[in-house]
Amino acid sequence: MSTKLKQDISIGENLRNLRKRAGLSQEQVSAQLQVRGLPVSREIISQMEVGKYSIRISVLMALKEIYHASIDEFFKDL
């Protein structure tokens, strides 16, 4: 029997803070993700930042590069 886990934490606020620290708009982040082959719209970026959209590991790794951040910074204070 398999059990699905619910998302119990949101890194949305950290995503928003890291994006702002990098001086990027949601549109700019979306464009950079799309250049990397990850079809993420501005709307999805917005939903991730408010915790309404689960982020894929591939997107998280790309955001790490875009934001010049460590993985630990995504999970700070959680």
BAVEXLUM-728181 format. One record per atom (N, C-alpha, C): residue number from 1; atom name; residue in one letter; x, y, z. Coordinates in nm, 2 decimals. Example, Ala and Ser with C-alpha at 12.3 -4.5 7.8 and 13.67 -1.06 7.14 Angstrom:
REM residues 2
r i 1&at N&aa a&X 1.32&Y -0.57&Z 0.78
r i 1&at CA&aa a&X 1.23&Y -0.45&Z 0.78
r i 1&at C&aa a&X 1.32&Y -0.33&Z 0.78
r i 2&at N&aa s&X 1.28&Y -0.22&Z 0.71
r i 2&at CA&aa s&X 1.37&Y -0.11&Z 0.71
r i 2&at C&aa s&X 1.29&Y 0.00&Z 0.79
END
This chain:
REM residues 78
r i 1&at N&aa m&X 0.08&Y -0.12&Z 0.00
r i 1&at CA&aa m&X 0.00&Y 0.00&Z 0.00
r i 1&at C&aa m&X 0.09&Y 0.12&Z 0.00
r i 2&at N&aa s&X 0.07&Y 0.21&Z -0.10
r i 2&at CA&aa s&X 0.15&Y 0.33&Z -0.10
r i 2&at C&aa s&X 0.08&Y 0.45&Z -0.03
r i 3&at N&aa t&X 0.16&Y 0.53&Z 0.03
r i 3&at CA&aa t&X 0.10&Y 0.65&Z 0.10
r i 3&at C&aa t&X 0.16&Y 0.78&Z 0.04
r i 4&at N&aa k&X 0.07&Y 0.87&Z 0.00
r i 4&at CA&aa k&X 0.12&Y 1.00&Z -0.05
r i 4&at C&aa k&X 0.14&Y 1.09&Z 0.06
r i 5&at N&aa l&X 0.25&Y 1.17&Z 0.05
r i 5&at CA&aa l&X 0.28&Y 1.27&Z 0.15
r i 5&at C&aa l&X 0.23&Y 1.40&Z 0.11
r i 6&at N&aa k&X 0.17&Y 1.47&Z 0.20
r i 6&at CA&aa k&X 0.13&Y 1.61&Z 0.17
r i 6&at C&aa k&X 0.25&Y 1.70&Z 0.19
r i 7&at N&aa q&X 0.25&Y 1.81&Z 0.11
r i 7&at CA&aa q&X 0.35&Y 1.91&Z 0.13
r i 7&at C&aa q&X 0.33&Y 1.97&Z 0.26
r i 8&at N&aa d&X 0.43&Y 1.97&Z 0.35
r i 8&at CA&aa d&X 0.41&Y 2.02&Z 0.48
r i 8&at C&aa d&X 0.49&Y 2.15&Z 0.51
r i 9&at N&aa i&X 0.57&Y 2.19&Z 0.42
r i 9&at CA&aa i&X 0.64&Y 2.32&Z 0.43
r i 9&at C&aa i&X 0.64&Y 2.39&Z 0.30
r i 10&at N&aa s&X 0.65&Y 2.52&Z 0.30
r i 10&at CA&aa s&X 0.66&Y 2.60&Z 0.18
r i 10&at C&aa s&X 0.79&Y 2.68&Z 0.18
r i 11&at N&aa i&X 0.86&Y 2.68&Z 0.07
r i 11&at CA&aa i&X 0.98&Y 2.76&Z 0.06
r i 11&at C&aa i&X 0.96&Y 2.89&Z -0.02
r i 12&at N&aa g&X 0.83&Y 2.91&Z -0.04
r i 12&at CA&aa g&X 0.79&Y 3.03&Z -0.12
r i 12&at C&aa g&X 0.84&Y 3.16&Z -0.08
r i 13&at N&aa e&X 0.84&Y 3.19&Z 0.05
r i 13&at CA&aa e&X 0.89&Y 3.32&Z 0.09
r i 13&at C&aa e&X 1.04&Y 3.33&Z 0.07
r i 14&at N&aa n&X 1.12&Y 3.22&Z 0.09
r i 14&at CA&aa n&X 1.26&Y 3.22&Z 0.06
r i 14&at C&aa n&X 1.28&Y 3.23&Z -0.09
r i 15&at N&aa l&X 1.20&Y 3.17&Z -0.18
r i 15&at CA&aa l&X 1.21&Y 3.18&Z -0.32
r i 15&at C&aa l&X 1.20&Y 3.33&Z -0.36
r i 16&at N&aa r&X 1.10&Y 3.40&Z -0.30
r i 16&at CA&aa r&X 1.07&Y 3.54&Z -0.34
r i 16&at C&aa r&X 1.19&Y 3.62&Z -0.29
r i 17&at N&aa n&X 1.24&Y 3.60&Z -0.17
r i 17&at CA&aa n&X 1.35&Y 3.68&Z -0.12
r i 17&at C&aa n&X 1.48&Y 3.66&Z -0.20
r i 18&at N&aa l&X 1.50&Y 3.54&Z -0.24
r i 18&at CA&aa l&X 1.62&Y 3.51&Z -0.32
r i 18&at C&aa l&X 1.61&Y 3.58&Z -0.46
r i 19&at N&aa r&X 1.49&Y 3.57&Z -0.51
r i 19&at CA&aa r&X 1.47&Y 3.64&Z -0.65
r i 19&at C&aa r&X 1.49&Y 3.79&Z -0.63
r i 20&at N&aa k&X 1.44&Y 3.85&Z -0.53
r i 20&at CA&aa k&X 1.45&Y 3.99&Z -0.51
r i 20&at C&aa k&X 1.60&Y 4.03&Z -0.48
r i 21&at N&aa r&X 1.67&Y 3.95&Z -0.41
r i 21&at CA&aa r&X 1.81&Y 3.97&Z -0.38
r i 21&at C&aa r&X 1.89&Y 3.97&Z -0.51
r i 22&at N&aa a&X 1.85&Y 3.88&Z -0.60
r i 22&at CA&aa a&X 1.92&Y 3.87&Z -0.73
r i 22&at C&aa a&X 1.88&Y 3.99&Z -0.82
r i 23&at N&aa g&X 1.78&Y 4.06&Z -0.78
r i 23&at CA&aa g&X 1.73&Y 4.18&Z -0.86
r i 23&at C&aa g&X 1.66&Y 4.14&Z -0.99
r i 24&at N&aa l&X 1.58&Y 4.03&Z -0.98
r i 24&at CA&aa l&X 1.51&Y 3.98&Z -1.10
r i 24&at C&aa l&X 1.36&Y 3.98&Z -1.08
r i 25&at N&aa s&X 1.29&Y 4.01&Z -1.19
r i 25&at CA&aa s&X 1.15&Y 4.00&Z -1.18
r i 25&at C&aa s&X 1.10&Y 3.85&Z -1.21
r i 26&at N&aa q&X 0.98&Y 3.82&Z -1.18
r i 26&at CA&aa q&X 0.93&Y 3.69&Z -1.21
r i 26&at C&aa q&X 0.94&Y 3.66&Z -1.36
r i 27&at N&aa e&X 0.92&Y 3.76&Z -1.44
r i 27&at CA&aa e&X 0.93&Y 3.74&Z -1.59
r i 27&at C&aa e&X 1.07&Y 3.70&Z -1.63
r i 28&at N&aa q&X 1.17&Y 3.77&Z -1.57
r i 28&at CA&aa q&X 1.31&Y 3.74&Z -1.60
r i 28&at C&aa q&X 1.35&Y 3.60&Z -1.56
r i 29&at N&aa v&X 1.30&Y 3.56&Z -1.44
r i 29&at CA&aa v&X 1.33&Y 3.42&Z -1.39
r i 29&at C&aa v&X 1.26&Y 3.32&Z -1.49
r i 30&at N&aa s&X 1.14&Y 3.35&Z -1.52
r i 30&at CA&aa s&X 1.07&Y 3.26&Z -1.62
r i 30&at C&aa s&X 1.15&Y 3.24&Z -1.75
r i 31&at N&aa a&X 1.20&Y 3.36&Z -1.80
r i 31&at CA&aa a&X 1.27&Y 3.35&Z -1.93
r i 31&at C&aa a&X 1.40&Y 3.27&Z -1.91
r i 32&at N&aa q&X 1.47&Y 3.29&Z -1.80
r i 32&at CA&aa q&X 1.60&Y 3.22&Z -1.78
r i 32&at C&aa q&X 1.57&Y 3.07&Z -1.76
r i 33&at N&aa l&X 1.46&Y 3.03&Z -1.70
r i 33&at CA&aa l&X 1.43&Y 2.89&Z -1.68
r i 33&at C&aa l&X 1.40&Y 2.83&Z -1.82
r i 34&at N&aa q&X 1.32&Y 2.91&Z -1.90
r i 34&at CA&aa q&X 1.29&Y 2.86&Z -2.04
r i 34&at C&aa q&X 1.41&Y 2.84&Z -2.12
r i 35&at N&aa v&X 1.51&Y 2.93&Z -2.11
r i 35&at CA&aa v&X 1.63&Y 2.91&Z -2.19
r i 35&at C&aa v&X 1.70&Y 2.78&Z -2.15
r i 36&at N&aa r&X 1.68&Y 2.74&Z -2.02
r i 36&at CA&aa r&X 1.74&Y 2.62&Z -1.97
r i 36&at C&aa r&X 1.66&Y 2.50&Z -2.01
r i 37&at N&aa g&X 1.55&Y 2.52&Z -2.08
r i 37&at CA&aa g&X 1.46&Y 2.40&Z -2.12
r i 37&at C&aa g&X 1.36&Y 2.37&Z -2.02
r i 38&at N&aa l&X 1.33&Y 2.45&Z -1.92
r i 38&at CA&aa l&X 1.23&Y 2.43&Z -1.82
r i 38&at C&aa l&X 1.11&Y 2.52&Z -1.85
r i 39&at N&aa p&X 1.00&Y 2.47&Z -1.90
r i 39&at CA&aa p&X 0.89&Y 2.55&Z -1.93
r i 39&at C&aa p&X 0.81&Y 2.60&Z -1.81
r i 40&at N&aa v&X 0.86&Y 2.71&Z -1.74
r i 40&at CA&aa v&X 0.80&Y 2.76&Z -1.62
r i 40&at C&aa v&X 0.75&Y 2.90&Z -1.65
r i 41&at N&aa s&X 0.62&Y 2.93&Z -1.64
r i 41&at CA&aa s&X 0.57&Y 3.06&Z -1.67
r i 41&at C&aa s&X 0.58&Y 3.15&Z -1.55
r i 42&at N&aa r&X 0.56&Y 3.28&Z -1.58
r i 42&at CA&aa r&X 0.56&Y 3.38&Z -1.47
r i 42&at C&aa r&X 0.46&Y 3.34&Z -1.36
r i 43&at N&aa e&X 0.34&Y 3.30&Z -1.41
r i 43&at CA&aa e&X 0.23&Y 3.26&Z -1.32
r i 43&at C&aa e&X 0.27&Y 3.14&Z -1.23
r i 44&at N&aa i&X 0.35&Y 3.05&Z -1.28
r i 44&at CA&aa i&X 0.40&Y 2.94&Z -1.20
r i 44&at C&aa i&X 0.50&Y 2.99&Z -1.10
r i 45&at N&aa i&X 0.59&Y 3.08&Z -1.14
r i 45&at CA&aa i&X 0.68&Y 3.14&Z -1.04
r i 45&at C&aa i&X 0.60&Y 3.20&Z -0.93
r i 46&at N&aa s&X 0.50&Y 3.28&Z -0.96
r i 46&at CA&aa s&X 0.42&Y 3.34&Z -0.86
r i 46&at C&aa s&X 0.35&Y 3.24&Z -0.77
r i 47&at N&aa q&X 0.30&Y 3.13&Z -0.82
r i 47&at CA&aa q&X 0.23&Y 3.03&Z -0.74
r i 47&at C&aa q&X 0.34&Y 2.96&Z -0.65
r i 48&at N&aa m&X 0.46&Y 2.94&Z -0.70
r i 48&at CA&aa m&X 0.56&Y 2.88&Z -0.62
r i 48&at C&aa m&X 0.59&Y 2.97&Z -0.50
r i 49&at N&aa e&X 0.60&Y 3.10&Z -0.52
r i 49&at CA&aa e&X 0.64&Y 3.19&Z -0.42
r i 49&at C&aa e&X 0.53&Y 3.21&Z -0.31
r i 50&at N&aa v&X 0.40&Y 3.17&Z -0.34
r i 50&at CA&aa v&X 0.30&Y 3.18&Z -0.24
r i 50&at C&aa v&X 0.27&Y 3.04&Z -0.19
r i 51&at N&aa g&X 0.34&Y 2.94&Z -0.23
r i 51&at CA&aa g&X 0.32&Y 2.80&Z -0.18
r i 51&at C&aa g&X 0.21&Y 2.73&Z -0.23
r i 52&at N&aa k&X 0.16&Y 2.77&Z -0.35
r i 52&at CA&aa k&X 0.05&Y 2.70&Z -0.41
r i 52&at C&aa k&X 0.09&Y 2.60&Z -0.53
r i 53&at N&aa y&X 0.22&Y 2.59&Z -0.55
r i 53&at CA&aa y&X 0.27&Y 2.51&Z -0.66
r i 53&at C&aa y&X 0.39&Y 2.44&Z -0.61
r i 54&at N&aa s&X 0.40&Y 2.31&Z -0.62
r i 54&at CA&aa s&X 0.51&Y 2.23&Z -0.58
r i 54&at C&aa s&X 0.63&Y 2.25&Z -0.68
r i 55&at N&aa i&X 0.74&Y 2.28&Z -0.63
r i 55&at CA&aa i&X 0.86&Y 2.30&Z -0.72
r i 55&at C&aa i&X 0.93&Y 2.17&Z -0.75
r i 56&at N&aa r&X 0.96&Y 2.15&Z -0.87
r i 56&at CA&aa r&X 1.04&Y 2.03&Z -0.91
r i 56&at C&aa r&X 1.19&Y 2.05&Z -0.88
r i 57&at N&aa i&X 1.25&Y 1.94&Z -0.85
r i 57&at CA&aa i&X 1.40&Y 1.94&Z -0.82
r i 57&at C&aa i&X 1.48&Y 2.01&Z -0.94
r i 58&at N&aa s&X 1.44&Y 1.98&Z -1.06
r i 58&at CA&aa s&X 1.51&Y 2.04&Z -1.17
r i 58&at C&aa s&X 1.50&Y 2.19&Z -1.17
r i 59&at N&aa v&X 1.39&Y 2.24&Z -1.14
r i 59&at CA&aa v&X 1.36&Y 2.38&Z -1.13
r i 59&at C&aa v&X 1.44&Y 2.44&Z -1.01
r i 60&at N&aa l&X 1.44&Y 2.37&Z -0.90
r i 60&at CA&aa l&X 1.51&Y 2.42&Z -0.78
r i 60&at C&aa l&X 1.66&Y 2.43&Z -0.81
r i 61&at N&aa m&X 1.72&Y 2.33&Z -0.88
r i 61&at CA&aa m&X 1.86&Y 2.34&Z -0.92
r i 61&at C&aa m&X 1.89&Y 2.45&Z -1.01
r i 62&at N&aa a&X 1.80&Y 2.48&Z -1.11
r i 62&at CA&aa a&X 1.82&Y 2.59&Z -1.20
r i 62&at C&aa a&X 1.81&Y 2.72&Z -1.12
r i 63&at N&aa l&X 1.72&Y 2.73&Z -1.03
r i 63&at CA&aa l&X 1.70&Y 2.86&Z -0.95
r i 63&at C&aa l&X 1.83&Y 2.88&Z -0.87
r i 64&at N&aa k&X 1.89&Y 2.77&Z -0.82
r i 64&at CA&aa k&X 2.01&Y 2.78&Z -0.74
r i 64&at C&aa k&X 2.12&Y 2.86&Z -0.82
r i 65&at N&aa e&X 2.13&Y 2.82&Z -0.95
r i 65&at CA&aa e&X 2.22&Y 2.89&Z -1.04
r i 65&at C&aa e&X 2.18&Y 3.03&Z -1.07
r i 66&at N&aa i&X 2.06&Y 3.05&Z -1.10
r i 66&at CA&aa i&X 2.01&Y 3.18&Z -1.14
r i 66&at C&aa i&X 2.02&Y 3.28&Z -1.03
r i 67&at N&aa y&X 1.99&Y 3.24&Z -0.91
r i 67&at CA&aa y&X 1.99&Y 3.32&Z -0.79
r i 67&at C&aa y&X 2.13&Y 3.33&Z -0.72
r i 68&at N&aa h&X 2.23&Y 3.25&Z -0.77
r i 68&at CA&aa h&X 2.36&Y 3.24&Z -0.71
r i 68&at C&aa h&X 2.34&Y 3.21&Z -0.56
r i 69&at N&aa a&X 2.26&Y 3.11&Z -0.53
r i 69&at CA&aa a&X 2.23&Y 3.08&Z -0.39
r i 69&at C&aa a&X 2.27&Y 2.93&Z -0.36
r i 70&at N&aa s&X 2.29&Y 2.90&Z -0.23
r i 70&at CA&aa s&X 2.31&Y 2.77&Z -0.19
r i 70&at C&aa s&X 2.17&Y 2.70&Z -0.17
r i 71&at N&aa i&X 2.17&Y 2.57&Z -0.17
r i 71&at CA&aa i&X 2.05&Y 2.49&Z -0.14
r i 71&at C&aa i&X 2.00&Y 2.53&Z 0.00
r i 72&at N&aa d&X 2.09&Y 2.55&Z 0.09
r i 72&at CA&aa d&X 2.05&Y 2.58&Z 0.23
r i 72&at C&aa d&X 1.97&Y 2.71&Z 0.24
r i 73&at N&aa e&X 2.00&Y 2.80&Z 0.15
r i 73&at CA&aa e&X 1.93&Y 2.93&Z 0.15
r i 73&at C&aa e&X 1.78&Y 2.91&Z 0.11
r i 74&at N&aa f&X 1.75&Y 2.81&Z 0.03
r i 74&at CA&aa f&X 1.61&Y 2.79&Z 0.00
r i 74&at C&aa f&X 1.53&Y 2.74&Z 0.12
r i 75&at N&aa f&X 1.60&Y 2.67&Z 0.21
r i 75&at CA&aa f&X 1.53&Y 2.61&Z 0.33
r i 75&at C&aa f&X 1.56&Y 2.68&Z 0.46
r i 76&at N&aa k&X 1.61&Y 2.81&Z 0.45
r i 76&at CA&aa k&X 1.65&Y 2.88&Z 0.57
r i 76&at C&aa k&X 1.53&Y 2.91&Z 0.65
r i 77&at N&aa d&X 1.54&Y 2.90&Z 0.78
r i 77&at CA&aa d&X 1.44&Y 2.93&Z 0.88
r i 77&at C&aa d&X 1.32&Y 2.84&Z 0.87
r i 78&at N&aa l&X 1.33&Y 2.72&Z 0.82
r i 78&at CA&aa l&X 1.21&Y 2.63&Z 0.81
r i 78&at C&aa l&X 1.21&Y 2.53&Z 0.92
END
